[in-house]
Amino acid sequence: MDISVIVSDALRSGIGPIAAVYALAAMGLNLHFGYTGLLNFGQVGFMLVGGYGLAVTVATWGGPLWLGILAGLASAVVLALLLGLPTLRLRADYLAITTIAAGETLRLFYRSSWAEPVTGGVFGLQRFANEFYALSPIPRGTYGVWLVRFSARDLWVLTVGWTLVAVTGVLLALLVRSPWGRVVRAIREDETAARSLGKNVYACKMQSLVIGGVIGAAAGMLQAIQVQSVNPDSFDPAVTFFLYTLLVLGGAGRILGPVVGSVLFWFVLTFLDSALRQAIDAGYVSPELISTSEVGAVRFALVGLALILLVTFRPQGILGSRKEMLLSGR
């Protein structure tokens, strides 16, 4: 087994573009769940409308990239309003049911033959981010230090992605420390008490849903740009639960929780994948016990086991506090 290759793969994944995408999406989810107490099980739906808003505007309608970005963000606002208006006055579980259903409904709609002329159906849309890559100031080549090296293309996406994460983190830190932020945290702790003090609970929850959804849409656009492609099946419900996994890992209700969780999640996941494949090739693990085709399932099982242990012995995550994981009994 070549340990340097395993570590190199894990480090590239842990700080690469995909980690930035998931960190950004989880930051929006953290505003929903960690700070406001909203049970959003459809964050992937916001990522989907963001990615497709960009792709459809550019690839199908021939618009410029900036217009596609605005379309993706506007789509997230519309989706948040459609989900929040009928549910946010009700119990938290109604929003949970609505969001998970909406995410799957959108995926099936975007892959339908009826929508194929616009969305590309099951094949999706490709090559709509050339304008983004044309802005890159990085010359062609390979860059990096020690075991971690990226192509100029990936380095450009990585730079933009983590810059977005940093800017979003600063804005969220200012937001949650403002009077509005104190209100949404009060809503998370006890919605009835916040209402009794004259706070407009419904409006604050709606604003939180919209802001977090827009952040999720930005993550969806970054993911679409990184692979130069959108496909409905890339936005399945499992993505939302991966986001919850790394949010719990890093610590809900903490600005850096999603960032730490995303880096660790992708580092460990890739480390296990690479290590298992090399162990099978080297004969340390019998192919009869675990075949190469089963490595993907095994690594998720091991990560799931680690998450169970984490929730059992430290439910607040790495950076969080135990009270951040407690929702009121509404």
Contacts in CASP RR format, 6 or more apart in sequence:
PFRMAT RR
TARGET T0000
AUTHOR 0000-0000-0000
METHOD contacts of the structure
MODEL  1
MDISVIVSDALRSGIGPIAAVYALAAMGLNLHFGYTGLLNFGQVGFMLVG
GYGLAVTVATWGGPLWLGILAGLASAVVLALLLGLPTLRLRADYLAITTI
AAGETLRLFYRSSWAEPVTGGVFGLQRFANEFYALSPIPRGTYGVWLVRF
SARDLWVLTVGWTLVAVTGVLLALLVRSPWGRVVRAIREDETAARSLGKN
VYACKMQSLVIGGVIGAAAGMLQAIQVQSVNPDSFDPAVTFFLYTLLVLG
GAGRILGPVVGSVLFWFVLTFLDSALRQAIDAGYVSPELISTSEVGAVRF
ALVGLALILLVTFRPQGILGSRKEMLLSGR
1 275 0 8 1.000
1 278 0 8 1.000
1 279 0 8 1.000
1 282 0 8 1.000
1 284 0 8 1.000
2 278 0 8 1.000
4 147 0 8 1.000
5 274 0 8 1.000
5 278 0 8 1.000
6 271 0 8 1.000
6 274 0 8 1.000
6 275 0 8 1.000
6 278 0 8 1.000
7 147 0 8 1.000
7 271 0 8 1.000
8 147 0 8 1.000
8 148 0 8 1.000
8 149 0 8 1.000
9 270 0 8 1.000
9 271 0 8 1.000
9 273 0 8 1.000
9 274 0 8 1.000
10 267 0 8 1.000
10 268 0 8 1.000
10 270 0 8 1.000
10 271 0 8 1.000
10 274 0 8 1.000
11 147 0 8 1.000
11 148 0 8 1.000
11 267 0 8 1.000
12 148 0 8 1.000
12 149 0 8 1.000
12 150 0 8 1.000
12 270 0 8 1.000
13 19 0 8 1.000
13 266 0 8 1.000
13 267 0 8 1.000
13 269 0 8 1.000
13 270 0 8 1.000
14 262 0 8 1.000
14 263 0 8 1.000
14 264 0 8 1.000
14 266 0 8 1.000
14 267 0 8 1.000
14 270 0 8 1.000
15 148 0 8 1.000
15 158 0 8 1.000
15 162 0 8 1.000
15 263 0 8 1.000
16 150 0 8 1.000
16 154 0 8 1.000
16 158 0 8 1.000
16 266 0 8 1.000
17 154 0 8 1.000
17 157 0 8 1.000
17 158 0 8 1.000
17 161 0 8 1.000
17 222 0 8 1.000
17 226 0 8 1.000
18 223 0 8 1.000
18 226 0 8 1.000
18 266 0 8 1.000
19 262 0 8 1.000
19 263 0 8 1.000
19 265 0 8 1.000
19 266 0 8 1.000
20 158 0 8 1.000
20 161 0 8 1.000
20 162 0 8 1.000
20 164 0 8 1.000
20 165 0 8 1.000
20 222 0 8 1.000
20 262 0 8 1.000
21 161 0 8 1.000
21 219 0 8 1.000
21 220 0 8 1.000
21 222 0 8 1.000
21 223 0 8 1.000
21 226 0 8 1.000
22 219 0 8 1.000
22 242 0 8 1.000
22 243 0 8 1.000
22 246 0 8 1.000
22 258 0 8 1.000
22 262 0 8 1.000
22 265 0 8 1.000
22 266 0 8 1.000
23 165 0 8 1.000
23 246 0 8 1.000
23 258 0 8 1.000
23 259 0 8 1.000
23 261 0 8 1.000
23 262 0 8 1.000
23 263 0 8 1.000
24 161 0 8 1.000
24 164 0 8 1.000
24 165 0 8 1.000
24 168 0 8 1.000
24 215 0 8 1.000
24 216 0 8 1.000
24 218 0 8 1.000
24 219 0 8 1.000
24 222 0 8 1.000
25 43 0 8 1.000
25 46 0 8 1.000
25 47 0 8 1.000
25 215 0 8 1.000
25 216 0 8 1.000
25 219 0 8 1.000
25 220 0 8 1.000
25 239 0 8 1.000
25 243 0 8 1.000
26 243 0 8 1.000
26 246 0 8 1.000
26 247 0 8 1.000
26 258 0 8 1.000
26 261 0 8 1.000
26 262 0 8 1.000
27 165 0 8 1.000
27 168 0 8 1.000
27 169 0 8 1.000
27 172 0 8 1.000
27 212 0 8 1.000
27 215 0 8 1.000
27 255 0 8 1.000
27 258 0 8 1.000
27 259 0 8 1.000
28 43 0 8 1.000
28 211 0 8 1.000
28 212 0 8 1.000
28 213 0 8 1.000
28 215 0 8 1.000
28 216 0 8 1.000
28 258 0 8 1.000
29 40 0 8 1.000
29 43 0 8 1.000
29 212 0 8 1.000
29 216 0 8 1.000
29 240 0 8 1.000
29 243 0 8 1.000
29 244 0 8 1.000
29 247 0 8 1.000
29 258 0 8 1.000
30 172 0 8 1.000
30 247 0 8 1.000
30 252 0 8 1.000
30 253 0 8 1.000
30 254 0 8 1.000
30 255 0 8 1.000
30 257 0 8 1.000
30 258 0 8 1.000
31 172 0 8 1.000
31 176 0 8 1.000
31 208 0 8 1.000
31 211 0 8 1.000
31 212 0 8 1.000
31 215 0 8 1.000
32 38 0 8 1.000
32 40 0 8 1.000
32 43 0 8 1.000
32 208 0 8 1.000
32 209 0 8 1.000
32 212 0 8 1.000
32 213 0 8 1.000
33 39 0 8 1.000
33 40 0 8 1.000
33 244 0 8 1.000
33 247 0 8 1.000
33 252 0 8 1.000
34 188 0 8 1.000
34 247 0 8 1.000
34 252 0 8 1.000
34 253 0 8 1.000
34 324 0 8 1.000
35 176 0 8 1.000
35 181 0 8 1.000
35 184 0 8 1.000
35 185 0 8 1.000
35 188 0 8 1.000
35 208 0 8 1.000
35 253 0 8 1.000
36 184 0 8 1.000
36 185 0 8 1.000
36 187 0 8 1.000
36 188 0 8 1.000
36 204 0 8 1.000
36 205 0 8 1.000
36 208 0 8 1.000
36 209 0 8 1.000
37 92 0 8 1.000
37 187 0 8 1.000
37 188 0 8 1.000
37 327 0 8 1.000
38 88 0 8 1.000
38 92 0 8 1.000
38 95 0 8 1.000
38 205 0 8 1.000
38 208 0 8 1.000
38 209 0 8 1.000
39 92 0 8 1.000
39 93 0 8 1.000
39 95 0 8 1.000
39 96 0 8 1.000
39 99 0 8 1.000
40 95 0 8 1.000
40 96 0 8 1.000
40 99 0 8 1.000
40 209 0 8 1.000
40 240 0 8 1.000
41 96 0 8 1.000
41 99 0 8 1.000
41 100 0 8 1.000
41 237 0 8 1.000
41 240 0 8 1.000
42 99 0 8 1.000
42 100 0 8 1.000
42 102 0 8 1.000
42 103 0 8 1.000
42 237 0 8 1.000
42 240 0 8 1.000
43 99 0 8 1.000
43 213 0 8 1.000
43 216 0 8 1.000
43 239 0 8 1.000
43 240 0 8 1.000
43 243 0 8 1.000
44 103 0 8 1.000
44 107 0 8 1.000
44 235 0 8 1.000
44 236 0 8 1.000
44 237 0 8 1.000
44 239 0 8 1.000
44 240 0 8 1.000
44 243 0 8 1.000
45 79 0 8 1.000
45 99 0 8 1.000
45 102 0 8 1.000
45 103 0 8 1.000
45 106 0 8 1.000
45 107 0 8 1.000
45 235 0 8 1.000
46 76 0 8 1.000
46 79 0 8 1.000
46 80 0 8 1.000
46 212 0 8 1.000
46 213 0 8 1.000
46 214 0 8 1.000
46 216 0 8 1.000
46 217 0 8 1.000
46 220 0 8 1.000
47 216 0 8 1.000
47 217 0 8 1.000
47 219 0 8 1.000
47 220 0 8 1.000
47 223 0 8 1.000
47 235 0 8 1.000
47 239 0 8 1.000
48 103 0 8 1.000
48 106 0 8 1.000
48 107 0 8 1.000
48 110 0 8 1.000
48 220 0 8 1.000
48 232 0 8 1.000
48 235 0 8 1.000
49 72 0 8 1.000
49 75 0 8 1.000
49 76 0 8 1.000
49 78 0 8 1.000
49 79 0 8 1.000
49 106 0 8 1.000
49 217 0 8 1.000
50 72 0 8 1.000
50 73 0 8 1.000
50 75 0 8 1.000
50 76 0 8 1.000
50 216 0 8 1.000
50 217 0 8 1.000
50 218 0 8 1.000
50 220 0 8 1.000
50 221 0 8 1.000
50 224 0 8 1.000
51 72 0 8 1.000
51 217 0 8 1.000
51 220 0 8 1.000
51 221 0 8 1.000
51 223 0 8 1.000
51 224 0 8 1.000
51 230 0 8 1.000
52 72 0 8 1.000
52 75 0 8 1.000
52 110 0 8 1.000
52 119 0 8 1.000
52 125 0 8 1.000
52 224 0 8 1.000
52 230 0 8 1.000
53 68 0 8 1.000
53 71 0 8 1.000
53 72 0 8 1.000
53 75 0 8 1.000
53 221 0 8 1.000
54 65 0 8 1.000
54 68 0 8 1.000
54 69 0 8 1.000
54 71 0 8 1.000
54 72 0 8 1.000
54 128 0 8 1.000
54 221 0 8 1.000
54 224 0 8 1.000
54 225 0 8 1.000
55 124 0 8 1.000
55 125 0 8 1.000
55 128 0 8 1.000
55 224 0 8 1.000
55 230 0 8 1.000
56 71 0 8 1.000
56 118 0 8 1.000
56 119 0 8 1.000
56 125 0 8 1.000
57 63 0 8 1.000
57 67 0 8 1.000
57 68 0 8 1.000
57 71 0 8 1.000
57 72 0 8 1.000
58 64 0 8 1.000
58 65 0 8 1.000
58 67 0 8 1.000
58 68 0 8 1.000
58 128 0 8 1.000
58 129 0 8 1.000
58 131 0 8 1.000
59 125 0 8 1.000
59 126 0 8 1.000
59 127 0 8 1.000
59 128 0 8 1.000
60 118 0 8 1.000
60 119 0 8 1.000
60 120 0 8 1.000
60 125 0 8 1.000
64 131 0 8 1.000
65 129 0 8 1.000
65 131 0 8 1.000
65 132 0 8 1.000
69 221 0 8 1.000
72 217 0 8 1.000
72 221 0 8 1.000
73 214 0 8 1.000
73 217 0 8 1.000
73 218 0 8 1.000
75 217 0 8 1.000
76 210 0 8 1.000
76 213 0 8 1.000
76 214 0 8 1.000
76 216 0 8 1.000
76 217 0 8 1.000
77 210 0 8 1.000
77 214 0 8 1.000
79 102 0 8 1.000
79 106 0 8 1.000
79 213 0 8 1.000
80 206 0 8 1.000
80 209 0 8 1.000
80 210 0 8 1.000
80 212 0 8 1.000
80 213 0 8 1.000
80 214 0 8 1.000
81 206 0 8 1.000
81 210 0 8 1.000
82 102 0 8 1.000
83 95 0 8 1.000
83 98 0 8 1.000
83 99 0 8 1.000
83 102 0 8 1.000
83 209 0 8 1.000
84 95 0 8 1.000
84 98 0 8 1.000
84 205 0 8 1.000
84 206 0 8 1.000
84 209 0 8 1.000
85 206 0 8 1.000
86 98 0 8 1.000
87 94 0 8 1.000
87 95 0 8 1.000
87 98 0 8 1.000
88 95 0 8 1.000
88 202 0 8 1.000
88 205 0 8 1.000
88 206 0 8 1.000
88 209 0 8 1.000
89 202 0 8 1.000
91 330 0 8 1.000
92 327 0 8 1.000
92 330 0 8 1.000
100 237 0 8 1.000
100 240 0 8 1.000
103 235 0 8 1.000
103 237 0 8 1.000
104 236 0 8 1.000
104 237 0 8 1.000
106 235 0 8 1.000
107 232 0 8 1.000
107 233 0 8 1.000
107 235 0 8 1.000
107 236 0 8 1.000
108 232 0 8 1.000
109 115 0 8 1.000
110 119 0 8 1.000
110 121 0 8 1.000
110 232 0 8 1.000
111 119 0 8 1.000
111 121 0 8 1.000
111 122 0 8 1.000
111 124 0 8 1.000
111 232 0 8 1.000
111 233 0 8 1.000
112 121 0 8 1.000
113 121 0 8 1.000
115 121 0 8 1.000
116 122 0 8 1.000
119 125 0 8 1.000
119 232 0 8 1.000
121 232 0 8 1.000
122 231 0 8 1.000
122 232 0 8 1.000
122 233 0 8 1.000
123 231 0 8 1.000
124 229 0 8 1.000
124 230 0 8 1.000
124 231 0 8 1.000
124 232 0 8 1.000
125 229 0 8 1.000
125 230 0 8 1.000
126 228 0 8 1.000
126 229 0 8 1.000
127 228 0 8 1.000
127 229 0 8 1.000
128 224 0 8 1.000
128 228 0 8 1.000
129 224 0 8 1.000
129 225 0 8 1.000
129 228 0 8 1.000
132 225 0 8 1.000
133 153 0 8 1.000
133 156 0 8 1.000
136 152 0 8 1.000
136 153 0 8 1.000
136 156 0 8 1.000
138 152 0 8 1.000
138 155 0 8 1.000
138 156 0 8 1.000
138 159 0 8 1.000
139 152 0 8 1.000
140 152 0 8 1.000
141 151 0 8 1.000
141 152 0 8 1.000
142 149 0 8 1.000
142 150 0 8 1.000
142 151 0 8 1.000
142 152 0 8 1.000
143 149 0 8 1.000
143 150 0 8 1.000
143 151 0 8 1.000
143 152 0 8 1.000
143 155 0 8 1.000
144 150 0 8 1.000
144 155 0 8 1.000
150 158 0 8 1.000
154 226 0 8 1.000
157 222 0 8 1.000
157 225 0 8 1.000
157 226 0 8 1.000
160 222 0 8 1.000
161 222 0 8 1.000
164 218 0 8 1.000
164 222 0 8 1.000
165 259 0 8 1.000
168 215 0 8 1.000
168 218 0 8 1.000
169 255 0 8 1.000
172 255 0 8 1.000
173 255 0 8 1.000
175 181 0 8 1.000
175 211 0 8 1.000
176 184 0 8 1.000
176 185 0 8 1.000
176 255 0 8 1.000
180 204 0 8 1.000
180 207 0 8 1.000
183 194 0 8 1.000
183 199 0 8 1.000
183 204 0 8 1.000
184 204 0 8 1.000
184 205 0 8 1.000
184 208 0 8 1.000
186 193 0 8 1.000
186 194 0 8 1.000
186 197 0 8 1.000
186 199 0 8 1.000
187 194 0 8 1.000
187 199 0 8 1.000
187 201 0 8 1.000
187 204 0 8 1.000
187 205 0 8 1.000
188 327 0 8 1.000
188 328 0 8 1.000
189 328 0 8 1.000
190 328 0 8 1.000
191 201 0 8 1.000
191 328 0 8 1.000
191 330 0 8 1.000
192 328 0 8 1.000
192 330 0 8 1.000
194 201 0 8 1.000
195 201 0 8 1.000
223 234 0 8 1.000
224 230 0 8 1.000
242 265 0 8 1.000
245 265 0 8 1.000
245 303 0 8 1.000
245 304 0 8 1.000
245 307 0 8 1.000
246 258 0 8 1.000
246 261 0 8 1.000
246 262 0 8 1.000
246 264 0 8 1.000
246 265 0 8 1.000
247 257 0 8 1.000
247 258 0 8 1.000
247 261 0 8 1.000
248 307 0 8 1.000
248 310 0 8 1.000
248 311 0 8 1.000
248 315 0 8 1.000
248 317 0 8 1.000
248 325 0 8 1.000
249 260 0 8 1.000
249 261 0 8 1.000
249 264 0 8 1.000
249 265 0 8 1.000
249 307 0 8 1.000
249 310 0 8 1.000
249 317 0 8 1.000
249 318 0 8 1.000
250 256 0 8 1.000
250 257 0 8 1.000
250 258 0 8 1.000
250 260 0 8 1.000
250 261 0 8 1.000
250 264 0 8 1.000
250 317 0 8 1.000
250 318 0 8 1.000
250 319 0 8 1.000
250 320 0 8 1.000
251 257 0 8 1.000
251 260 0 8 1.000
251 261 0 8 1.000
251 316 0 8 1.000
251 317 0 8 1.000
251 318 0 8 1.000
251 319 0 8 1.000
251 320 0 8 1.000
251 324 0 8 1.000
252 316 0 8 1.000
252 317 0 8 1.000
252 320 0 8 1.000
252 324 0 8 1.000
252 325 0 8 1.000
253 320 0 8 1.000
253 324 0 8 1.000
254 319 0 8 1.000
254 320 0 8 1.000
254 324 0 8 1.000
256 319 0 8 1.000
257 318 0 8 1.000
257 319 0 8 1.000
257 320 0 8 1.000
260 318 0 8 1.000
260 319 0 8 1.000
261 318 0 8 1.000
264 318 0 8 1.000
265 303 0 8 1.000
268 303 0 8 1.000
268 306 0 8 1.000
269 299 0 8 1.000
269 300 0 8 1.000
269 303 0 8 1.000
272 298 0 8 1.000
272 299 0 8 1.000
272 302 0 8 1.000
272 303 0 8 1.000
273 295 0 8 1.000
273 296 0 8 1.000
273 299 0 8 1.000
276 285 0 8 1.000
276 290 0 8 1.000
276 295 0 8 1.000
276 298 0 8 1.000
276 299 0 8 1.000
277 292 0 8 1.000
277 295 0 8 1.000
279 285 0 8 1.000
280 287 0 8 1.000
280 290 0 8 1.000
280 291 0 8 1.000
280 292 0 8 1.000
280 295 0 8 1.000
290 298 0 8 1.000
310 317 0 8 1.000
315 322 0 8 1.000
315 325 0 8 1.000
316 322 0 8 1.000
316 323 0 8 1.000
316 324 0 8 1.000
316 325 0 8 1.000
END
